[in-house]
Structures are given as structure tokens and as C-alpha cells.
Amino acid sequence: MTMKTPTTYDEYVDLVHQAVYEVDEMRASIEYDPEDMERWTGLLDHLDDVLRQMYAEMVEDNYRFPTNLDLPFMPVIKRFGADFPLKQLLLVINQTHKNGLSHN
């Protein structure tokens, strides 16, 4: 299933907020199933930092896009994220970061 690119700034902020929440949920699930999830711990730490900083910039109206640059977590997602549960969400956030809002 392909996610829709946000068409408004509020939708984009909501998407980033959703990603912050999902990272928190994944981190919590590691406590219950550490064998399956511990491989993602380092990536989750990095994602958490990047997404929370992005969200803070958005809320403070300091966020700027499009940048034509990938977000800092994309090299790791592209290399190791084939099985990563949040991959599609992160790809849409990165695409919007690079290209701006959808005009569909």
C-alpha cells in the first residue's frame, strides 16, 4: 500500500507527529519482544532525534522545505530498512521534505 503525499502543511506536520509516535511504540515493543526488535534500537534512536527535531522546527515555524536533500536517516533506511515497519511512512516524509507538498 502506497501512502498519499500530504497536500497541506498541517497534514505534513501530522505525518511527522505520527512517525514520532510510531517510533515510541516500536521502542516500547522492544521491551516485550527484544529478540525480534533489538536490531532496530540504534536506528530508532537516530530516527527519534531527527523526527523530534523536525517536529519542533515545524511547531516553532522554523521548518523549511523543499530542500532537495534527503533527511539524515535515509541512507540507513535505504540500506537496512527493507523490513523496517515504518519504512513507507519515512519515505513519504522524506519525499515531502525534498519535493514539497503534493498538489493533487
C-alpha positions, 0 to 999 in steps of 0.5 A: 500500500502506497501512502498519499503525499500530504497536500497541506502543511498541517497534514505534513506536520501530522505525518511527522507527529505520527512517525514520532509516535510510531517510533515510541511504540516500536521502542516500547515493543522492544521491551516485550519482544527484544529478540525480534526488535533489538536490531532496530534500537540504534536506528530508532534512536537516530530516527527519534532525534531527527523526527523530534527535531523536525517536529519542533522546527515545524511547531516553532515555524522554523521548518523549511522545505523543499530542500532537495536533500534527503533527511539524515536517516535515509541512507540507513533506511535505504540500506537496512530498512527493507523490513523496517515497519515504518519504512513507507511512512519515512519515505513519504516524509522524506519525499515531502521534505525534498519535493514539497507538498503534493498538489493533487 
